[in-house]
């Protein structure tokens, strides 16, 4: 069974000034699940939604410019609007990396009228050999 970190609490945080971690309670619980469980690089997925194709494409362009791969860009399945799934293959996630990612994706949501719906990180299967390595 795959242990995944999933966040569904958009916008809730435990702290967030420039020098502090920007983490939700769900982030902390997910980090506790994956802590020490990862020995090789895994895909780290981030889920982002908005109403228009224009905003989705603009956000995806910014994600690419910041070193994220785009796993999916298209109509949201079963919902109105558009979905962007960003991916980066990493071997370590911790409070700093999660906080940095949450800040990046929530800032994108503010700029492009979207919703950051959290992240997922598998701990029981390695990333495919063709995965984006950053």
C-alpha positions, -999 to +999 in steps of 0.1 A: +000+000+000+013+034-009+016+060+019+007+094+004+008+129+018-024+146+008-036+181+017-072+192+013-071+222+036-064+250+011-053+281+028-050+269+064-016+272+079+001+270+113+025+299+106+038+318+076+059+349+080+088+351+056+112+331+078+087+306+092+074+274+079+041+277+060+026+243+069-009+230+075-016+204+101-021+179+073+014+188+060+028+180+093+009+147+095+020+137+060+056+146+068+055+123+099+042+095+076+070+098+051+098+107+075+126+081+072+105+060+047+122+072+016+156+059+004+154+067-033+139+095-054+101+096-057+077+118-077+063+146-056+030+157-071+012+190-065-024+196-075-036+230-087-070+240-101-086+271-117-116+281-138-100+291-171-076+276-196-057+309-197-050+309-160-041+272-161-016+277-189-001+308-173+004+290-140+018+259-158+043+282-176+054+296-142+057+262-127+080+251-156+101+283-152+106+273-116+118+238-124+086+218-120+075+193-147+039+193-157+023+159-155-012+171-165-026+203-179-063+201-190-099+201-181-105+189-145-120+154-145-156+154-132-155+191-124-157+224-142-125+242-146-089+233-153-063+211-135-025+213-134-005+186-118+031+196-112+058+170-105+094+171-093+113+139-084+130+143-050+146+120-025+140+142+005+110+162+016+110+181+049+094+211+066+115+235+045+108+219+011+070+215+019+068+251+032+086+264+001+064+244-023+032+255-004+042+291-006+050+289-043+017+271-052-005+293-030+012+325-044+004+311-079-032+306-068-035+342-058-020+355-090-039+332-114-073+328-096-067+292-087-068+268-058-038+248-045-052+215-035-021+200-019+005+173-026+011+136-027+044+117-022+047+080-026+070+061-003+068+025-014+078+025-051+107+043-067+102+068-094+103+055-130+137+057-146+124+082-171+111+106-144+122+142-144+152+146-121+159+180-107 
